[in-house]
Amino acid sequence: MEDAGSVLEVLRLIFSADFITREKMEMKELNEHCSNMNIRNTSGQSALTLEREVPPETSLFQNHSRSPEVVCHATGFFPKALNISWQKDGEDVHKDVELRETLPNQDGSFQKRSILKVSAEDLQKHTYTCVIEHSSLEKDLVLPVSERRILRDGGSGGGSDGGQIGIIVGISVALVVLVVAGIVVWKKKNSGFKPVLPKPSSEGDSSSNNS
């Protein structure tokens, strides 16, 4: 009986060791799987996000038609690294270029913009393009400045706000003129009014003369 008990004890130890070994292997595989995932925090909440590449959404615009600044904007891209450059007639432009820093979006993607300062005359004489490079793109995006959007029409420094202010001032002046003119006409009419006095009767006059 002692031999049988010893055998059972040995078997129990063997199976226990095998179970522990298998458990350790499973935990190791789970840790390796989790290490391939990027853990990030968005708006105070933790989330697991697989590494991915998302192409940018692009736009090219001016604030108004006479603005000296053309804006090339990219947003919604991932990963963060993205390059925006300008070309003039196929040649790289570095002067009068303002490259803004890359900013995060709420969904974990990024946005970036670059501003080119150029006169309206120069835009008409030459061909300008905005070039965007990102790892998600098979080839660089080339955006012609000639296809830019004009957000609003208007002269330099004035814009649509200046036009609206001018309209409001014009209407106000017209109303003041109408009110003043009405007051002048009313006063003229009232100053020309003279009450008609009754004439004395002829009989009364003749009787007074006879007496």
C-alpha positions in Angstrom: 0.0 0.0 0.0 2.9 2.3 0.7 4.3 1.7 -2.8 0.9 2.5 -4.4 0.6 5.7 -2.4 4.1 6.8 -3.4 3.2 6.2 -7.1 0.1 8.3 -6.8 2.0 11.1 -5.1 4.6 11.1 -7.9 1.8 11.2 -10.6 0.1 14.1 -8.8 3.3 16.1 -8.8 4.0 15.4 -12.5 0.5 16.5 -13.6 0.7 19.6 -11.3 4.0 20.6 -12.8 2.7 20.1 -16.3 -0.4 22.3 -15.6 1.8 25.1 -14.2 4.1 24.9 -17.2 1.2 25.1 -19.7 -0.3 28.1 -17.7 3.0 29.9 -17.9 3.3 29.4 -21.7 -0.2 30.7 -22.2 0.5 33.8 -20.2 3.7 34.4 -22.2 1.8 34.2 -25.5 -0.8 36.6 -24.2 1.9 39.1 -23.1 3.6 38.9 -26.5 0.3 39.5 -28.2 -0.4 42.6 -26.1 3.0 44.0 -26.6 2.3 44.3 -30.3 -0.6 46.7 -29.6 -0.3 50.4 -29.0 -1.9 51.5 -25.7 -3.0 55.1 -25.8 -5.2 57.4 -23.7 -7.9 59.5 -25.4 -10.0 62.1 -23.5 -9.1 60.4 -20.2 -10.2 56.9 -21.3 -7.8 54.1 -22.1 -8.1 52.3 -25.4 -6.2 49.7 -27.4 -5.4 50.7 -30.9 -3.6 48.6 -33.5 -1.0 50.3 -35.5 -2.5 51.6 -38.8 -2.0 54.0 -41.6 -4.7 56.5 -42.5 -4.3 58.9 -45.5 -4.9 62.6 -45.0 -7.9 64.6 -46.1 -6.5 67.7 -47.9 -7.7 71.2 -48.7 -6.2 74.3 -50.3 -7.8 77.8 -49.7 -7.5 81.5 -49.3 -9.4 83.6 -46.8 -10.4 86.0 -49.5 -9.4 86.7 -53.1 -6.9 89.4 -52.4 -5.3 87.8 -49.4 -1.5 87.3 -49.7 -1.7 83.9 -47.9 -2.6 80.5 -49.4 -3.2 77.7 -46.9 -2.5 74.0 -47.6 -4.2 71.9 -44.9 -4.1 68.1 -44.1 -6.1 66.4 -41.4 -7.3 62.9 -40.3 -4.0 61.2 -41.0 -2.0 58.6 -39.0 0.8 58.1 -38.1 1.9 61.6 -37.1 4.8 62.1 -39.6 3.7 64.2 -42.6 5.5 66.7 -44.8 4.0 69.7 -46.6 6.0 71.6 -49.2 5.5 74.1 -52.0 6.7 74.3 -55.5 6.8 77.2 -58.0 7.0 76.1 -61.7 8.2 72.7 -60.5 11.0 74.1 -58.2 10.9 73.9 -54.4 9.9 77.1 -52.6 11.4 77.8 -49.1 11.0 81.6 -48.9 7.8 83.1 -47.4 6.6 79.7 -46.2 5.2 79.2 -42.7 5.0 75.5 -41.6 2.7 75.0 -38.5 3.2 72.3 -36.0 1.3 69.0 -36.1 -1.7 69.0 -33.9 -3.7 66.0 -32.5 -7.4 65.4 -33.4 -9.9 64.0 -30.9 -10.1 60.7 -32.7 -6.3 60.1 -32.3 -5.4 61.2 -35.9 -3.4 64.4 -36.6 -3.7 67.6 -38.6 -1.1 70.0 -40.1 -1.0 73.1 -42.3 1.4 75.2 -44.2 1.0 78.8 -45.3 2.5 80.3 -48.5 2.7 84.1 -48.7 2.5 85.2 -52.3 1.0 88.2 -54.2 -2.0 87.9 -56.5 0.1 89.0 -59.5 2.7 86.3 -58.8 -0.1 83.6 -58.6 -1.2 84.6 -62.1 2.3 84.6 -63.6 3.5 81.3 -62.2 2.3 77.8 -61.4 2.2 77.0 -57.7 1.5 73.6 -56.1 1.3 72.2 -52.6 3.0 68.8 -52.2 1.9 66.4 -49.4 4.0 63.3 -48.4 2.8 60.6 -46.0 3.5 56.9 -45.4 -0.1 56.0 -46.2 0.1 57.4 -49.7 1.4 55.4 -52.7 2.6 58.6 -54.3 2.8 62.3 -53.2 -0.3 64.4 -53.4 0.1 67.4 -55.6 -2.5 70.2 -55.2 -2.5 73.0 -57.8 -3.0 76.4 -56.2 -5.1 77.4 -59.1 -7.8 75.1 -57.8 -7.9 76.6 -54.3 -11.1 77.6 -52.7 -11.8 81.3 -51.9 -13.6 81.4 -48.5 -15.0 84.9 -49.1 -14.7 87.7 -51.6 -13.5 91.2 -50.7 -10.5 93.5 -50.8 -7.4 93.4 -48.6 -8.2 93.9 -45.0 -11.9 94.6 -45.6 -13.5 91.4 -46.8 -17.2 90.7 -46.5 -17.2 92.2 -43.0 -16.2 95.6 -44.4 -18.9 95.4 -47.0 -21.6 94.6 -44.4 -20.4 97.5 -42.2 -20.6 99.8 -45.2 -24.2 98.7 -45.9 -25.3 99.2 -42.3 -23.7 102.7 -42.2 -25.3 103.7 -45.5 -28.8 102.6 -44.3 -28.3 104.5 -41.0 -27.3 107.7 -42.8 -30.3 107.4 -45.2 -32.7 107.0 -42.2 -31.3 110.1 -40.5 -31.6 112.1 -43.7 -35.3 111.0 -44.1 -36.1 111.9 -40.5 -34.5 115.4 -40.8 -36.2 116.1 -44.1 -39.6 115.1 -42.5 -39.0 117.5 -39.6 -38.1 120.4 -42.0 -41.2 119.8 -44.1 -43.5 119.6 -41.0 -42.1 122.9 -39.6 -42.5 124.7 -42.9 -46.2 123.7 -43.1 -46.9 124.8 -39.6 -45.1 128.1 -39.9 -47.1 129.1 -43.0 -50.5 128.5 -41.3 -52.4 131.8 -40.6 -55.9 131.8 -39.1 -58.6 133.6 -41.1 -60.4 136.3 -39.1 -64.1 137.0 -39.7 -64.9 140.2 -41.7 -67.2 142.8 -40.2 -70.7 142.9 -41.8 -71.5 145.8 -44.1 -74.7 146.7 -42.2 -72.8 147.3 -39.0 -70.4 149.5 -40.8 -73.1 151.6 -42.5 -75.0 152.1 -39.2 -71.9 153.2 -37.4 -71.2 155.7 -40.1 -74.7 157.2 -40.0 -74.5 157.7 -36.3 
